[in-house]
Amino acid sequence: MTKTQLISQMAKDAGITKAQAAEAYASFTDNITETLKKGEKATLIGFGTFSVSQRDARTARNPRTNEPIKVPARTVARFKPGKALAEAVNS
């Protein structure tokens, strides 16, 4: 499902315009992003938890030349599905 398809479905399900659904989508993603930027978790009961974690710096290899490459440490976003979502997907 693409962003456009999701917004269209949200509008249909909620009985609102696509513009209103797009605003709701933007608000949702902006708020999750801001929460993660602060290093906090965002938990949606039954759906899942968005969080951040640190990846340590490491040395990797270029597969073409086999030369070592330094990969810097970085912060990454994570998502852990909730029980209800996991069960719905597995059924």
MILOKOL-396633 format. One record per residue: x, y, z of N, C-alpha, C, O in turn; residue number from 1. Coordinates in nm, 3 decimals. Example, Ala and Ser with C-alpha at 12.3 -4.5 7.8 and 13.67 -1.06 7.14 Angstrom:
rec n.px->1.319, n.py->-0.569, n.pz->0.780, ca.px->1.230, ca.py->-0.450, ca.pz->0.780, c.px->1.320, c.py->-0.330, c.pz->0.780, o.px->1.424, o.py->-0.332, o.pz->0.846, k->1
rec n.px->1.285, n.py->-0.225, n.pz->0.708, ca.px->1.367, ca.py->-0.106, ca.pz->0.714, c.px->1.290, c.py->0.003, c.pz->0.787, o.px->1.341, o.py->0.114, o.pz->0.804, k->2
//
This chain:
rec n.px->0.085, n.py->-0.118, n.pz->0.000, ca.px->0.000, ca.py->0.000, ca.pz->0.000, c.px->0.089, c.py->0.124, c.pz->0.000, o.px->0.185, o.py->0.133, o.pz->0.077, k->1
rec n.px->0.058, n.py->0.217, n.pz->-0.086, ca.px->0.134, ca.py->0.342, ca.pz->-0.093, c.px->0.071, c.py->0.446, c.pz->-0.001, o.px->-0.038, o.py->0.427, o.pz->0.051, k->2
rec n.px->0.143, n.py->0.556, n.pz->0.017, ca.px->0.092, ca.py->0.667, ca.pz->0.098, c.px->-0.040, c.py->0.717, c.pz->0.042, o.px->-0.134, o.py->0.741, o.pz->0.118, k->3
rec n.px->-0.049, n.py->0.735, n.pz->-0.090, ca.px->-0.171, ca.py->0.784, ca.pz->-0.154, c.px->-0.287, c.py->0.688, c.pz->-0.131, o.px->-0.399, o.py->0.731, o.pz->-0.102, k->4
rec n.px->-0.261, n.py->0.559, n.pz->-0.145, ca.px->-0.366, ca.py->0.460, ca.pz->-0.122, c.px->-0.412, c.py->0.460, c.pz->0.024, o.px->-0.531, o.py->0.449, o.pz->0.052, k->5
rec n.px->-0.317, n.py->0.474, n.pz->0.115, ca.px->-0.351, ca.py->0.479, ca.pz->0.258, c.px->-0.438, c.py->0.601, c.pz->0.288, o.px->-0.538, o.py->0.589, o.pz->0.359, k->6
rec n.px->-0.401, n.py->0.716, n.pz->0.236, ca.px->-0.479, ca.py->0.838, ca.pz->0.260, c.px->-0.619, c.py->0.824, c.pz->0.201, o.px->-0.717, o.py->0.864, o.pz->0.265, k->7
rec n.px->-0.630, n.py->0.767, n.pz->0.083, ca.px->-0.762, ca.py->0.745, ca.pz->0.022, c.px->-0.847, c.py->0.652, c.pz->0.108, o.px->-0.966, o.py->0.678, o.pz->0.129, k->8
rec n.px->-0.787, n.py->0.546, n.pz->0.159, ca.px->-0.861, ca.py->0.451, ca.pz->0.242, c.px->-0.901, c.py->0.514, c.pz->0.375, o.px->-1.011, o.py->0.492, o.pz->0.424, k->9
rec n.px->-0.811, n.py->0.594, n.pz->0.433, ca.px->-0.844, ca.py->0.664, ca.pz->0.558, c.px->-0.963, c.py->0.757, c.pz->0.536, o.px->-1.054, o.py->0.762, o.pz->0.619, k->10
rec n.px->-0.962, n.py->0.832, n.pz->0.426, ca.px->-1.071, ca.py->0.924, ca.pz->0.396, c.px->-1.202, c.py->0.849, c.pz->0.381, o.px->-1.305, o.py->0.891, o.pz->0.434, k->11
rec n.px->-1.198, n.py->0.738, n.pz->0.310, ca.px->-1.319, ca.py->0.657, ca.pz->0.289, c.px->-1.371, c.py->0.601, c.pz->0.421, o.px->-1.490, o.py->0.611, o.pz->0.450, k->12
rec n.px->-1.283, n.py->0.541, n.pz->0.501, ca.px->-1.322, ca.py->0.479, ca.pz->0.628, c.px->-1.378, c.py->0.581, c.pz->0.728, o.px->-1.473, o.py->0.552, o.pz->0.800, k->13
rec n.px->-1.317, n.py->0.700, n.pz->0.732, ca.px->-1.357, ca.py->0.801, ca.pz->0.830, c.px->-1.467, c.py->0.893, c.pz->0.778, o.px->-1.522, o.py->0.973, o.pz->0.855, k->14
rec n.px->-1.500, n.py->0.885, n.pz->0.648, ca.px->-1.602, ca.py->0.973, ca.pz->0.592, c.px->-1.558, c.py->1.117, c.pz->0.587, o.px->-1.638, o.py->1.208, o.pz->0.610, k->15
rec n.px->-1.429, n.py->1.138, n.pz->0.558, ca.px->-1.374, ca.py->1.274, ca.pz->0.549, c.px->-1.312, c.py->1.292, c.pz->0.411, o.px->-1.304, o.py->1.197, o.pz->0.333, k->16
rec n.px->-1.270, n.py->1.414, n.pz->0.381, ca.px->-1.208, ca.py->1.439, ca.pz->0.252, c.px->-1.065, c.py->1.386, c.pz->0.251, o.px->-1.006, o.py->1.360, o.pz->0.356, k->17
rec n.px->-1.011, n.py->1.370, n.pz->0.131, ca.px->-0.873, ca.py->1.324, ca.pz->0.119, c.px->-0.777, c.py->1.427, c.pz->0.178, o.px->-0.673, o.py->1.391, o.pz->0.234, k->18
rec n.px->-0.811, n.py->1.555, n.pz->0.165, ca.px->-0.726, ca.py->1.660, ca.pz->0.221, c.px->-0.721, c.py->1.649, c.pz->0.373, o.px->-0.614, o.py->1.664, o.pz->0.433, k->19
rec n.px->-0.835, n.py->1.623, n.pz->0.435, ca.px->-0.838, ca.py->1.606, ca.pz->0.581, c.px->-0.762, c.py->1.480, c.pz->0.622, o.px->-0.691, o.py->1.481, o.pz->0.723, k->20
rec n.px->-0.776, n.py->1.375, n.pz->0.546, ca.px->-0.702, ca.py->1.251, ca.pz->0.575, c.px->-0.552, c.py->1.273, c.pz->0.560, o.px->-0.473, o.py->1.220, o.pz->0.638, k->21
rec n.px->-0.513, n.py->1.350, n.pz->0.459, ca.px->-0.371, ca.py->1.381, ca.pz->0.438, c.px->-0.316, c.py->1.461, c.pz->0.556, o.px->-0.202, o.py->1.439, o.pz->0.598, k->22
rec n.px->-0.395, n.py->1.553, n.pz->0.609, ca.px->-0.354, ca.py->1.631, ca.pz->0.727, c.px->-0.337, c.py->1.540, c.pz->0.847, o.px->-0.241, o.py->1.554, o.pz->0.923, k->23
rec n.px->-0.429, n.py->1.447, n.pz->0.866, ca.px->-0.422, ca.py->1.353, ca.pz->0.977, c.px->-0.298, c.py->1.264, c.pz->0.964, o.px->-0.227, o.py->1.240, o.pz->1.062, k->24
rec n.px->-0.273, n.py->1.217, n.pz->0.844, ca.px->-0.155, ca.py->1.134, ca.pz->0.817, c.px->-0.027, c.py->1.213, c.pz->0.848, o.px->0.063, o.py->1.162, o.pz->0.915, k->25
rec n.px->-0.020, n.py->1.336, n.pz->0.799, ca.px->0.097, ca.py->1.420, ca.pz->0.822, c.px->0.117, c.py->1.447, c.pz->0.971, o.px->0.230, o.py->1.444, o.pz->1.020, k->26
rec n.px->0.009, n.py->1.472, n.pz->1.042, ca.px->0.017, ca.py->1.495, ca.pz->1.186, c.px->0.070, c.py->1.372, c.pz->1.257, o.px->0.156, o.py->1.382, o.pz->1.345, k->27
rec n.px->0.019, n.py->1.255, n.pz->1.220, ca.px->0.064, ca.py->1.130, ca.pz->1.281, c.px->0.214, c.py->1.109, c.pz->1.260, o.px->0.288, o.py->1.085, o.pz->1.355, k->28
rec n.px->0.258, n.py->1.118, n.pz->1.134, ca.px->0.399, ca.py->1.092, ca.pz->1.105, c.px->0.490, c.py->1.199, c.pz->1.167, o.px->0.600, o.py->1.167, o.pz->1.214, k->29
rec n.px->0.446, n.py->1.324, n.pz->1.167, ca.px->0.525, ca.py->1.431, ca.pz->1.228, c.px->0.542, c.py->1.408, c.pz->1.378, o.px->0.651, o.py->1.426, o.pz->1.432, k->30
rec n.px->0.435, n.py->1.369, n.pz->1.445, ca.px->0.442, ca.py->1.348, ca.pz->1.589, c.px->0.526, c.py->1.226, c.pz->1.625, o.px->0.599, o.py->1.230, o.pz->1.724, k->31
rec n.px->0.517, n.py->1.120, n.pz->1.549, ca.px->0.603, ca.py->1.003, ca.pz->1.573, c.px->0.749, c.py->1.042, c.pz->1.551, o.px->0.835, o.py->1.005, o.pz->1.631, k->32
rec n.px->0.777, n.py->1.116, n.pz->1.444, ca.px->0.913, ca.py->1.159, ca.pz->1.415, c.px->0.970, c.py->1.246, c.pz->1.526, o.px->1.083, o.py->1.225, o.pz->1.569, k->33
rec n.px->0.893, n.py->1.343, n.pz->1.573, ca.px->0.939, ca.py->1.431, ca.pz->1.680, c.px->0.965, c.py->1.354, c.pz->1.809, o.px->1.061, o.py->1.382, o.pz->1.881, k->34
rec n.px->0.879, n.py->1.258, n.pz->1.838, ca.px->0.898, ca.py->1.176, ca.pz->1.959, c.px->1.028, c.py->1.097, c.pz->1.949, o.px->1.103, o.py->1.090, o.pz->2.046, k->35
rec n.px->1.054, n.py->1.038, n.pz->1.833, ca.px->1.176, ca.py->0.960, ca.pz->1.815, c.px->1.301, c.py->1.049, c.pz->1.817, o.px->1.405, o.py->1.008, o.pz->1.867, k->36
rec n.px->1.290, n.py->1.171, n.pz->1.763, ca.px->1.403, ca.py->1.264, ca.pz->1.766, c.px->1.444, c.py->1.295, c.pz->1.909, o.px->1.562, o.py->1.318, o.pz->1.936, k->37
rec n.px->1.348, n.py->1.297, n.pz->2.001, ca.px->1.376, ca.py->1.323, ca.pz->2.141, c.px->1.434, c.py->1.201, c.pz->2.212, o.px->1.475, o.py->1.209, o.pz->2.328, k->38
rec n.px->1.438, n.py->1.088, n.pz->2.142, ca.px->1.489, ca.py->0.965, ca.pz->2.201, c.px->1.385, c.py->0.890, c.pz->2.282, o.px->1.419, o.py->0.800, o.pz->2.359, k->39
rec n.px->1.259, n.py->0.927, n.pz->2.265, ca.px->1.150, ca.py->0.864, ca.pz->2.339, c.px->1.082, c.py->0.757, c.pz->2.256, o.px->1.101, o.py->0.750, o.pz->2.134, k->40
rec n.px->1.002, n.py->0.674, n.pz->2.322, ca.px->0.924, ca.py->0.571, ca.pz->2.254, c.px->0.784, c.py->0.622, c.pz->2.226, o.px->0.732, o.py->0.707, o.pz->2.298, k->41
rec n.px->0.723, n.py->0.570, n.pz->2.120, ca.px->0.582, ca.py->0.598, ca.pz->2.090, c.px->0.511, c.py->0.462, c.pz->2.083, o.px->0.537, o.py->0.382, o.pz->1.994, k->42
rec n.px->0.423, n.py->0.438, n.pz->2.179, ca.px->0.355, ca.py->0.309, ca.pz->2.187, c.px->0.209, c.py->0.325, c.pz->2.151, o.px->0.139, o.py->0.409, o.pz->2.208, k->43
rec n.px->0.163, n.py->0.245, n.pz->2.057, ca.px->0.023, ca.py->0.240, ca.pz->2.017, c.px->-0.027, c.py->0.102, c.pz->2.057, o.px->0.000, o.py->0.003, o.pz->1.989, k->44
rec n.px->-0.100, n.py->0.096, n.pz->2.168, ca.px->-0.144, ca.py->-0.032, ca.pz->2.223, c.px->-0.216, c.py->-0.113, c.pz->2.116, o.px->-0.307, o.py->-0.064, o.pz->2.049, k->45
rec n.px->-0.174, n.py->-0.239, n.pz->2.102, ca.px->-0.234, ca.py->-0.329, ca.pz->2.005, c.px->-0.171, c.py->-0.319, c.pz->1.866, o.px->-0.182, o.py->-0.413, o.pz->1.787, k->46
rec n.px->-0.106, n.py->-0.208, n.pz->1.836, ca.px->-0.043, ca.py->-0.191, ca.pz->1.704, c.px->0.107, c.py->-0.215, c.pz->1.713, o.px->0.160, o.py->-0.301, o.pz->1.642, k->47
rec n.px->0.175, n.py->-0.140, n.pz->1.799, ca.px->0.318, ca.py->-0.160, ca.pz->1.813, c.px->0.388, c.py->-0.042, c.pz->1.877, o.px->0.325, o.py->0.056, o.pz->1.917, k->48
rec n.px->0.520, n.py->-0.053, n.pz->1.885, ca.px->0.601, ca.py->0.049, ca.pz->1.949, c.px->0.710, c.py->0.095, c.pz->1.853, o.px->0.785, o.py->0.015, o.pz->1.798, k->49
rec n.px->0.718, n.py->0.226, n.pz->1.836, ca.px->0.825, ca.py->0.289, ca.pz->1.761, c.px->0.930, c.py->0.332, c.pz->1.862, o.px->0.896, o.py->0.390, o.pz->1.965, k->50
rec n.px->1.058, n.py->0.305, n.pz->1.835, ca.px->1.165, ca.py->0.345, ca.pz->1.926, c.px->1.291, c.py->0.373, c.pz->1.845, o.px->1.294, o.py->0.352, o.pz->1.724, k->51
rec n.px->1.394, n.py->0.420, n.pz->1.914, ca.px->1.524, ca.py->0.442, ca.pz->1.851, c.px->1.628, c.py->0.358, c.pz->1.923, o.px->1.615, o.py->0.329, o.pz->2.042, k->52
rec n.px->1.732, n.py->0.321, n.pz->1.849, ca.px->1.844, ca.py->0.250, ca.pz->1.911, c.px->1.972, c.py->0.295, c.pz->1.842, o.px->1.970, o.py->0.350, o.pz->1.732, k->53
rec n.px->2.083, n.py->0.269, n.pz->1.909, ca.px->2.213, ca.py->0.308, ca.pz->1.857, c.px->2.279, c.py->0.190, c.pz->1.789, o.px->2.278, o.py->0.078, o.pz->1.842, k->54
rec n.px->2.337, n.py->0.213, n.pz->1.674, ca.px->2.422, ca.py->0.114, ca.pz->1.608, c.px->2.565, c.py->0.159, c.pz->1.628, o.px->2.599, o.py->0.274, o.pz->1.600, k->55
rec n.px->2.648, n.py->0.071, n.pz->1.674, ca.px->2.789, ca.py->0.104, ca.pz->1.696, c.px->2.861, c.py->0.117, c.pz->1.562, o.px->2.818, o.py->0.063, o.pz->1.460, k->56
rec n.px->2.973, n.py->0.190, n.pz->1.565, ca.px->3.058, ca.py->0.200, ca.pz->1.446, c.px->3.117, c.py->0.061, c.pz->1.421, o.px->3.139, o.py->-0.016, o.pz->1.514, k->57
rec n.px->3.142, n.py->0.031, n.pz->1.295, ca.px->3.196, ca.py->-0.101, ca.pz->1.262, c.px->3.276, c.py->-0.092, c.pz->1.133, o.px->3.273, o.py->0.008, o.pz->1.061, k->58
rec n.px->3.346, n.py->-0.198, n.pz->1.105, ca.px->3.421, ca.py->-0.208, ca.pz->0.980, c.px->3.351, c.py->-0.310, c.pz->0.893, o.px->3.326, o.py->-0.423, o.pz->0.935, k->59
rec n.px->3.319, n.py->-0.270, n.pz->0.770, ca.px->3.255, ca.py->-0.359, ca.pz->0.673, c.px->3.352, c.py->-0.379, c.pz->0.557, o.px->3.462, o.py->-0.323, o.pz->0.555, k->60
rec n.px->3.312, n.py->-0.459, n.pz->0.461, ca.px->3.397, ca.py->-0.482, ca.pz->0.343, c.px->3.320, c.py->-0.448, c.pz->0.217, o.px->3.202, o.py->-0.480, o.pz->0.203, k->61
rec n.px->3.388, n.py->-0.381, n.pz->0.125, ca.px->3.333, ca.py->-0.353, ca.pz->-0.007, c.px->3.332, c.py->-0.486, c.pz->-0.083, o.px->3.438, o.py->-0.546, o.pz->-0.102, k->62
rec n.px->3.213, n.py->-0.534, n.pz->-0.126, ca.px->3.208, ca.py->-0.665, ca.pz->-0.190, c.px->3.283, c.py->-0.672, c.pz->-0.324, o.px->3.325, o.py->-0.780, o.pz->-0.364, k->63
rec n.px->3.300, n.py->-0.561, n.pz->-0.393, ca.px->3.373, ca.py->-0.562, ca.pz->-0.521, c.px->3.524, c.py->-0.568, c.pz->-0.503, o.px->3.593, o.py->-0.646, o.pz->-0.568, k->64
rec n.px->3.573, n.py->-0.483, n.pz->-0.412, ca.px->3.718, ca.py->-0.472, ca.pz->-0.398, c.px->3.771, c.py->-0.544, c.pz->-0.275, o.px->3.892, o.py->-0.562, o.pz->-0.261, k->65
rec n.px->3.683, n.py->-0.585, n.pz->-0.186, ca.px->3.718, ca.py->-0.652, ca.pz->-0.061, c.px->3.796, c.py->-0.561, c.pz->0.033, o.px->3.860, o.py->-0.608, o.pz->0.127, k->66
rec n.px->3.791, n.py->-0.430, n.pz->0.007, ca.px->3.860, ca.py->-0.334, ca.pz->0.093, c.px->3.775, c.py->-0.303, c.pz->0.215, o.px->3.652, o.py->-0.299, o.pz->0.205, k->67
rec n.px->3.837, n.py->-0.281, n.pz->0.330, ca.px->3.760, ca.py->-0.245, ca.pz->0.449, c.px->3.701, c.py->-0.104, c.pz->0.437, o.px->3.764, o.py->-0.014, o.pz->0.380, k->68
rec n.px->3.581, n.py->-0.086, n.pz->0.491, ca.px->3.512, ca.py->0.043, ca.pz->0.490, c.px->3.468, c.py->0.070, c.pz->0.633, o.px->3.414, o.py->-0.018, o.pz->0.699, k->69
rec n.px->3.490, n.py->0.192, n.pz->0.680, ca.px->3.443, ca.py->0.229, ca.pz->0.813, c.px->3.299, c.py->0.276, c.pz->0.804, o.px->3.268, o.py->0.368, o.pz->0.729, k->70
rec n.px->3.212, n.py->0.212, n.pz->0.880, ca.px->3.071, ca.py->0.251, ca.pz->0.886, c.px->3.053, c.py->0.324, c.pz->1.019, o.px->3.075, o.py->0.264, o.pz->1.125, k->71
rec n.px->3.012, n.py->0.451, n.pz->1.016, ca.px->3.001, ca.py->0.528, ca.pz->1.140, c.px->2.884, c.py->0.482, c.pz->1.227, o.px->2.789, o.py->0.420, o.pz->1.179, k->72
rec n.px->2.892, n.py->0.515, n.pz->1.356, ca.px->2.781, ca.py->0.489, ca.pz->1.447, c.px->2.664, c.py->0.576, c.pz->1.405, o.px->2.681, o.py->0.685, o.pz->1.351, k->73
rec n.px->2.544, n.py->0.525, n.pz->1.431, ca.px->2.426, ca.py->0.605, ca.pz->1.396, c.px->2.306, c.py->0.563, c.pz->1.479, o.px->2.304, o.py->0.455, o.pz->1.539, k->74
rec n.px->2.208, n.py->0.649, n.pz->1.481, ca.px->2.082, ca.py->0.621, ca.pz->1.549, c.px->1.983, c.py->0.574, c.pz->1.444, o.px->1.972, o.py->0.634, o.pz->1.337, k->75
rec n.px->1.910, n.py->0.466, n.pz->1.474, ca.px->1.814, ca.py->0.411, ca.pz->1.379, c.px->1.676, c.py->0.398, c.pz->1.443, o.px->1.665, o.py->0.379, o.pz->1.564, k->76
rec n.px->1.574, n.py->0.409, n.pz->1.361, ca.px->1.436, ca.py->0.391, ca.pz->1.408, c.px->1.404, c.py->0.242, c.pz->1.406, o.px->1.448, o.py->0.168, o.pz->1.318, k->77
rec n.px->1.327, n.py->0.200, n.pz->1.504, ca.px->1.285, ca.py->0.060, ca.pz->1.515, c.px->1.134, c.py->0.055, c.pz->1.532, o.px->1.071, o.py->0.150, o.pz->1.580, k->78
rec n.px->1.076, n.py->-0.058, n.pz->1.492, ca.px->0.933, ca.py->-0.081, ca.pz->1.514, c.px->0.916, c.py->-0.224, c.pz->1.562, o.px->0.966, o.py->-0.318, o.pz->1.499, k->79
rec n.px->0.847, n.py->-0.240, n.pz->1.673, ca.px->0.816, ca.py->-0.373, ca.pz->1.724, c.px->0.664, c.py->-0.387, c.pz->1.722, o.px->0.594, o.py->-0.313, o.pz->1.791, k->80
rec n.px->0.612, n.py->-0.482, n.pz->1.643, ca.px->0.466, ca.py->-0.497, ca.pz->1.636, c.px->0.408, c.py->-0.541, c.pz->1.769, o.px->0.469, o.py->-0.616, o.pz->1.844, k->81
rec n.px->0.288, n.py->-0.491, n.pz->1.796, ca.px->0.215, ca.py->-0.531, ca.pz->1.916, c.px->0.153, c.py->-0.668, c.pz->1.897, o.px->0.152, o.py->-0.723, o.pz->1.787, k->82
rec n.px->0.103, n.py->-0.723, n.pz->2.007, ca.px->0.046, ca.py->-0.858, ca.pz->2.004, c.px->-0.070, c.py->-0.870, c.pz->1.905, o.px->-0.075, o.py->-0.965, o.pz->1.828, k->83
rec n.px->-0.162, n.py->-0.774, n.pz->1.906, ca.px->-0.279, ca.py->-0.781, ca.pz->1.818, c.px->-0.238, c.py->-0.776, c.pz->1.671, o.px->-0.292, o.py->-0.850, o.pz->1.589, k->84
rec n.px->-0.143, n.py->-0.691, n.pz->1.637, ca.px->-0.095, ca.py->-0.681, ca.pz->1.499, c.px->-0.023, c.py->-0.810, c.pz->1.459, o.px->-0.047, o.py->-0.862, o.pz->1.350, k->85
rec n.px->0.062, n.py->-0.861, n.pz->1.544, ca.px->0.134, ca.py->-0.985, ca.pz->1.514, c.px->0.038, c.py->-1.101, c.pz->1.493, o.px->0.056, o.py->-1.181, o.pz->1.401, k->86
rec n.px->-0.064, n.py->-1.110, n.pz->1.577, ca.px->-0.162, ca.py->-1.217, ca.pz->1.564, c.px->-0.245, c.py->-1.203, c.pz->1.436, o.px->-0.277, o.py->-1.302, o.pz->1.371, k->87
rec n.px->-0.280, n.py->-1.080, n.pz->1.401, ca.px->-0.360, ca.py->-1.055, ca.pz->1.280, c.px->-0.282, c.py->-1.094, c.pz->1.155, o.px->-0.338, o.py->-1.149, o.pz->1.060, k->88
rec n.px->-0.154, n.py->-1.066, n.pz->1.155, ca.px->-0.070, ca.py->-1.097, ca.pz->1.039, c.px->-0.046, c.py->-1.246, c.pz->1.029, o.px->-0.039, o.py->-1.301, o.pz->0.919, k->89
rec n.px->-0.033, n.py->-1.313, n.pz->1.141, ca.px->-0.005, ca.py->-1.457, ca.pz->1.141, c.px->-0.127, c.py->-1.544, c.pz->1.125, o.px->-0.113, o.py->-1.666, o.pz->1.113, k->90
rec n.px->-0.245, n.py->-1.488, n.pz->1.125, ca.px->-0.364, ca.py->-1.574, ca.pz->1.114, c.px->-0.409, c.py->-1.591, c.pz->0.972, o.px->-0.507, o.py->-1.661, o.pz->0.946, k->91
//
